[in-house]
Each structure stands twice: as C-alpha cells, then as structure tokens.
Amino acid sequence: MIVSLDHIAIAVPDLERAINRFLEDFELNYEGTEDVVPAQTRTAFFPVDGTSIELVHPLEGQGAIANYLEKRGPGLHHLCFRSNDLDADIERLKGKGYQFLSDKPAPGAHNMRVIFIHPKSCDGVLIELNEHGGDHDE
C-alpha cells in the first residue's frame, strides 16, 4: 500500500550550486549526497516535515538524468511515493493498466528498492515508488 509522499525530485545541472541554494538560501537541513551508481546519479536530500527534496544530478555526465537535462533542462523530475509492499503495489497497478519503465524494482538511494511508472500512465508525471530494500527479497 502507498503510505506517504517520500520525496520530490528536482533535476539539476550544477549540484553544488543547488545544494547551496537549499542549504544557505532556504536554510533547509541537509542530509548529504549519495551516488546511486545503477541509476548513474548523484543525489542530495533535504528533509522537509515528513518528506524530502531530492536533488538529482548525472553521475559523470552519463545516464537518464543527463539525457533529461539535455532534452528538458532543470526542474521537477519526479514524485516518489513510499510503499509498504512494493511488489503488491506493482501488481495492483499493472492490473489497472499502468506501464512501468522496468520489469522489476532496482536499487535506489538509502537502500531502497525503486521502480518508475511511465509518465504516459500518469498525465505526463514521472512517478517513482520505493520501499526499504530489506523488506522483501528480489
């Protein structure tokens, strides 16, 4: 079951500049950066009252975020909802006709299992579902 809005992700071309904006200008708490090698991204998280702002930046200029920035420029990238049973949510949503960008969940930041719903299934919005990686075996 989907239980919360986990984070809002923003694609940024200059990670340090964006970190400084949220840290110094907006005075948000900063959890640091994490490289998500399978997704070819470097992320930075700022917790905000029950959710987080996630800055996503291409790792070594490669991957889907690099392509996204080249095609669309910086801005809102996706919304992520936390699931307490990711496998059941995937099956339930597939049964309703939702299309996913992959066949199964992949490793994400913070030891999460993640999967993305195709934007065509959600009025043009990329939706990520995540679940703590230790909750189910793959």
C-alpha positions in Angstrom: 0.0 0.0 0.0 1.2 3.5 -0.7 1.7 5.2 2.6 3.4 8.6 2.1 5.0 11.1 -0.3 8.6 10.1 0.1 10.2 12.9 -1.9 10.0 15.4 -4.7 13.0 15.1 -7.1 14.5 18.1 -9.0 17.0 17.5 -11.8 19.8 20.0 -11.5 22.8 20.7 -13.9 25.0 22.1 -11.1 24.6 20.1 -7.9 26.8 22.2 -5.6 25.0 25.4 -6.6 21.6 23.7 -6.0 22.8 22.3 -2.6 23.9 25.8 -1.6 20.6 27.3 -2.6 18.6 24.8 -0.4 21.1 24.9 2.4 22.0 28.5 2.6 19.2 30.5 1.0 16.2 28.3 2.1 18.0 27.2 5.3 16.9 23.6 5.0 18.5 20.6 6.8 20.9 18.8 4.5 21.5 15.0 4.7 24.4 14.9 2.3 25.0 13.3 -1.1 24.8 9.7 -2.2 25.9 8.2 -5.5 23.4 5.8 -7.0 25.6 4.0 -9.4 23.0 1.8 -11.1 21.0 4.9 -12.0 24.1 6.9 -12.8 23.0 9.7 -10.5 24.4 11.7 -7.5 21.6 12.7 -5.1 21.3 15.2 -2.3 18.5 15.1 0.2 16.9 17.8 2.2 14.2 16.5 4.7 11.1 18.7 5.0 8.4 17.8 7.5 7.6 14.2 6.6 9.0 14.2 3.1 12.2 15.3 1.3 13.5 17.4 -1.6 15.9 15.2 -3.6 18.3 16.9 -6.0 19.4 14.6 -8.8 22.4 15.2 -10.9 24.1 13.0 -13.6 27.0 10.9 -12.2 30.0 11.6 -14.5 27.7 13.2 -17.1 26.0 10.0 -18.0 22.6 8.3 -17.7 19.0 9.2 -17.8 19.3 12.4 -15.8 21.9 13.7 -18.2 19.5 12.9 -21.1 16.7 14.6 -19.2 18.6 17.7 -18.6 19.7 17.9 -22.2 16.2 17.5 -23.5 14.2 19.4 -20.9 16.5 21.4 -18.8 16.5 21.6 -15.0 13.3 21.3 -13.0 10.8 18.9 -11.4 11.8 15.4 -12.4 9.5 13.1 -10.4 7.3 12.5 -7.4 8.1 9.4 -5.2 5.6 7.6 -3.1 6.7 5.2 -0.3 5.1 1.7 -0.4 5.0 -0.8 2.5 4.5 -3.6 -0.1 6.1 -2.6 -3.4 5.5 -5.9 -5.1 1.8 -5.9 -4.3 1.5 -2.2 -5.4 3.2 -3.0 -8.7 0.9 -6.0 -9.4 -2.2 -3.9 -8.4 -1.2 -1.0 -10.6 -0.3 -3.3 -13.6 -3.7 -4.8 -13.2 -5.2 -1.3 -13.7 -3.1 -0.8 -16.9 -0.2 1.2 -15.5 3.0 0.9 -17.5 6.4 0.8 -15.8 9.8 1.8 -17.1 11.3 -1.6 -16.0 10.2 -5.1 -15.3 11.2 -5.2 -11.6 12.4 -2.8 -8.9 16.1 -1.7 -8.9 18.4 -0.5 -6.1 17.9 3.2 -5.2 19.3 5.7 -2.7 19.1 4.9 1.0 18.9 1.1 0.5 15.5 1.4 -1.2 14.0 -0.7 -3.9 12.6 1.6 -6.6 10.5 1.4 -9.7 9.2 4.1 -12.0 5.8 4.4 -13.6 5.8 5.6 -17.2 4.7 9.3 -17.4 2.1 8.3 -20.0 0.3 6.4 -17.3 0.1 9.5 -15.0 -0.8 12.5 -17.1 2.8 13.2 -18.0 4.3 13.0 -14.5 7.1 10.5 -13.8 6.2 8.6 -10.6 8.6 6.6 -8.5 7.5 4.0 -5.9 10.0 3.0 -3.3 10.3 0.5 -0.4 13.1 -0.1 2.1 15.4 -2.7 0.5 15.3 -5.1 3.4 11.5 -5.6 3.3 11.3 -8.2 0.5 13.7 -10.4 -1.3 14.0 -9.9 -5.0 
